[in-house]
Amino acid sequence: MYLIDEKNENGKRVLAFHGAINSANAPEVEASLNKYAPFGEGLVFDFADVDLISSVGLRIVLKIAKPLNDFELINAVPDVYQVFDMTGFTQIMKVSRAMRVISIEGKDLIGEGYMGRVYRLDPETIIKKHNFKQIVDAKELEKLLRVIVEKNIITIKKEINLAKTALVLGIPTAIPFDVVKVKEGFYGSVFELLNSNCFNKLFIEHPENTDKYVQMYIDLLKEIMAIKIEGEHSLPKKKDAAREWYKYLENARAFEPEVLKKMKALIEGIPDDKHLIHGDYHIKNIMMQGDEPLLIDMDTLGVGHEIFEFTAFFLTYVGYPSTAPGNIKEFLGIEDEVADKLFFGTVNSVFEDRSQEERDAIIDKMALLGYFWLTYKTLLFEPENKVRLDHAKAEVLRLINKVDDLAF
């Protein structure tokens, strides 16, 4: 008798098949399936252990799936998935491929951002292992882990789509070509980047060229800032994200009502510009392929006013380091003096037509929104980090009466 196992996952009935499905064993497969009849909605076929399917097997699947509105076939190995794809089955039912499993043990860490770490797999490819922060209650561990895994995969697929959008819009970037399971935990996306290196390593290995690299960094940012989104688009609006920060901090009563009221007014007063925003622009999110800089980590891509680009920029080079001495060296691998060149060099170049007093006022605006965001992130993900939380809140209170708007 052909072996089929039954289990329940996330409220769905899952039937796991084992072995090839062809004309020789088709009667056995049907006989085994009949034991599980009738088949209701929410049925899932797991093909992780099916290495071959013939036209007879396809007819068996179709016979059961066709009457159902909620049917899914998962974990099809590449050869089996290709059969479903070539015969058009992927157009009439939900069929998903099994993910490759890749190990990052012993691989060189070449880049790191808030959303993940980048490892060199071989001379031609890199993998980004995504971070996913979630507060887990031990009693709900198994259930929440399933949710985390699902969100992890959704986040990766979202980044792939955002990377494609970025490339079309003119941002020099690399597009992931595969989503994989990382043996050491969770999931990742694989990029083809021949002989590439993380930008921060150039600063570390060639300090004599620091000024040259700072200018390259500034030029790439200006290239991004010059892009405006015209017409319909599906990019997230950064202003909506800021509204979520406000709602969370209001519910948490993180500040006095008058402070929250002013922050709400400042956020709502941000012009609805359509600049393309990377949202996490720092030297570990740039890969150098030859002499060409390529921007990665597109999870945070969106549209909005430039204040949102500079808010994350401020936190990287000023905000986080102000709460943790040595943060710049630990995270970016550079000295504080180089970080200052990157931060102030960028501000002075982008706002070169402004007076020093105006530039200082712009930095205050970055800082106010930045520390407001840092308060939100710390309360959400690291509420035990009292040093960071207290410092971020204190900076918001210091700046709130100095800033009348967040535009520049």
Buried (B, 14 or more C-beta within 10 A) or exposed (E): EBEBEEEEEEEEBBBBBBBBBBEEBBEBBBEBBEEEEEBEEBBBBBBBBBEEBBEBBBEBBEEBBEEBEEBBBBBBBEEBBEBBBEBEBBEEBEBBBBBEEBEBEEBEEBBBBBBBBBBBBEEEBBBBBBBBEEEEEEEEEEEBEEEBBEEBBEBBBBBBEBBBBBBEBEBBBBBBEBBBBBEEEBBBBBBBBEEBBBBBBBBBEEEEEBEEBBEBBBEBBEBBBEBEBEEEEEBBBBBEBBBEBBEBBBEEEBBEEEBBEBBBEBBEEBBEBBBBBBBBBBBBBBBBBEEEBBBBBBBBBBBBBBBBBBBBBBBBBBBBBBBBEEBBBEBBBBBBEBBEBBBBBBBEBBBEEBEEEEBEBBBBBBBBBBBBBBBBBBBBEEEEBEEBBEBBBEBBEEBBEEBEEBBB
